[in-house]
Amino acid sequence: MGTYKCCLIFKRRFRWTDAPPPDDVRALFAEHSGGAATMGADGLRRYLESSAGGDPDAADADAEGEADRLLDQIRLQGHQQRAGPRLPRLGRGQLLGLDDFHRFLFSADLNPPVRRPRVHHDMSQPLSHYYVYTGHNSYLTGNQLSSDCSDVPIIKALQRGVRVIELDMWPNSAKDDISILHGRTLTTPVSLLKCLKSIKEYAFVASPYPVIITLEDHLTPELQEKVAKMVLEVFGTILYYPEEEHPKELPSPKSLMGRVLLSTKPPKEYLEAKDGGAAKDGDAEQNPGKGTDDDAAWGTEVPDFKTEIQSAKEDDASENRRDDDDDDDDEDEQKMQQHLAPQYKHLITIRAGKPKGGTTSDALKCDPNKVRRLSLSEQQLAKAVVNHGTEIVRFTQRNLLRIYPKGTRVTSSNYNPFIGWVHGAQMVAFNMQVHFCFRVIYPGQWSCLMV
């Protein structure tokens, strides 16, 4: 019941009307009440047992008299909400109506969330069948140009349940160790070893499912060998890497519980992608550097799903192409990396790549003999869905697709993720340095992808 003043002269009272129970609640009530109009303690106990699913934390709900006590609480709360008289405890034999049952299901006091989130999906399918909570530049504490690099944002991301951590590896100033920083910017570095130790300590505090470390590699073979030794020393037996060089199918989250995986593009493949052919005139997909200059494009952002696709379709040249993320090496780095350290290469579980030197259509071709990960910027994805939407969905059925924010998001803002999700992109990478509304969709677990 609510009271409102009208024109400061008289009062009018309105009675609250609750929404009727939905069909699924009606079906649930009918199932446990045996089709009757009311439910007793036995019916409520059957519902509690079935919803607990054998959880030992719910064992006290099976104790003698627990269902009777809960029935009494439900009825009392219902009468209090309706401003009715307070009913005495009725004891055994009391009955529960459909409205009472509906109120109980949605009452935070009477039916609180389970103490530990439980995954109810089938987690035995390949990784490509699942959406994965993915971070972007996971080591940054703020903006993309001048903020500090630290293991603290990595820890916070893992505590939220993020399953993919990105590290950008560069030689330190003495060229004898590895630093983590956003290359060619003013960001201050943090050591790789410190990040790896923090990942190991916090990897499974929010979820037992695997943590994937995506590496952006700018190292010499000597430093790659050092990375391999660090990774093996820090993670030991929890590090997963397959026997075969090119697996035909990705492992399942269930089989990888408690394991850590590495994903990156081997430097040899960097060379093949960069030297695979010059862009043809007029082919914007092959020459992402063309377009407006950087200064004119700073701050340009795509506001929503439809606008992003339409923008890519109508005015290719107006989009900034600074995809300075994930594996964009210069020629000196390529020459440095012509010979990949063998031990380092062996530890790479998920081979990665980008559509360099070829069209997006070529990059989306599926190889029946091996699986891989493909990375596209948000702009590349927006263009690809216009003409290659079906190919993207087909690619994600066996392979992994990672989408990352464009380089002009210097404030660590995020883009509309739905364009990636609806096309099956499993790894839609978010800047975790800012609060964003989409984080509630992934509360620290893996979610099934309908294919």
Stockholm file with secondary structure:
# STOCKHOLM 1.0

chainA/1-451         MGTYKCCLIFKRRFRWTDAPPPDDVRALFAEHSGGAATMGADGLRRYLESSAGGDPDAADADAEGEADRLLDQIRLQGHQQRAGPRLPRLGRGQLLGLDDFHRFLFSADLNPPVRRPRVHHDMSQPLSHYYVYTGHNSYLTGNQLSSDCSDVPIIKALQRGVRVIELDMWPNSAKDDISILHGRTLTTPVSLLKCLKSIKEYAFVASPYPVIITLEDHLTPELQEKVAKMVLEVFGTILYYPEEEHPKELPSPKSLMGRVLLSTKPPKEYLEAKDGGAAKDGDAEQNPGKGTDDDAAWGTEVPDFKTEIQSAKEDDASENRRDDDDDDDDEDEQKMQQHLAPQYKHLITIRAGKPKGGTTSDALKCDPNKVRRLSLSEQQLAKAVVNHGTEIVRFTQRNLLRIYPKGTRVTSSNYNPFIGWVHGAQMVAFNMQVHFCFRVIYPGQWSCLMV
#=GR chainA/1-451 SS CEEEEETTTEEEEECCCCCCCCHHHHHHHHHHHTTCSSBCHHHHHHHHHHHHTTCGGGGGGGSTTHHHHHHHHHHHHHHHHTTCCCCCCCCTTCCBCHHHHHHHHTCTTTSCCCSSCCCCSCCCSCGGGEECCEEESTTBSSCTTTCBBCSHHHHHHHHHTCCEEEEEEEECTTSSSEEECCTTSSCBCEEHHHHHHHHHHHTTSSCSSCEEEEEEECCCHHHHHHHHHHHHHHHGGGBCCCSSSSCSSCCCTTTTTTCEEEEECCHHHHHHHHSSCCCCTTCTTTCTTCSSCHHHHTTCCCCSHHHHHHHHHHCGGGSCCCCCCSSCCCHHHHHHTSSCCHHHHHTEEEEEECCCSSCHHHHTCCCTTCCCEEEEEHHHHHHHHHHHHHHHHHHHTTSEEEEECCTTCTTCCCCCTHHHHTTTCSEEEEETTSCCGGGGGCSSSCEECCC
#=GC SS_cons         CEEEEETTTEEEEECCCCCCCCHHHHHHHHHHHTTCSSBCHHHHHHHHHHHHTTCGGGGGGGSTTHHHHHHHHHHHHHHHHTTCCCCCCCCTTCCBCHHHHHHHHTCTTTSCCCSSCCCCSCCCSCGGGEECCEEESTTBSSCTTTCBBCSHHHHHHHHHTCCEEEEEEEECTTSSSEEECCTTSSCBCEEHHHHHHHHHHHTTSSCSSCEEEEEEECCCHHHHHHHHHHHHHHHGGGBCCCSSSSCSSCCCTTTTTTCEEEEECCHHHHHHHHSSCCCCTTCTTTCTTCSSCHHHHTTCCCCSHHHHHHHHHHCGGGSCCCCCCSSCCCHHHHHHTSSCCHHHHHTEEEEEECCCSSCHHHHTCCCTTCCCEEEEEHHHHHHHHHHHHHHHHHHHTTSEEEEECCTTCTTCCCCCTHHHHTTTCSEEEEETTSCCGGGGGCSSSCEECCC
//
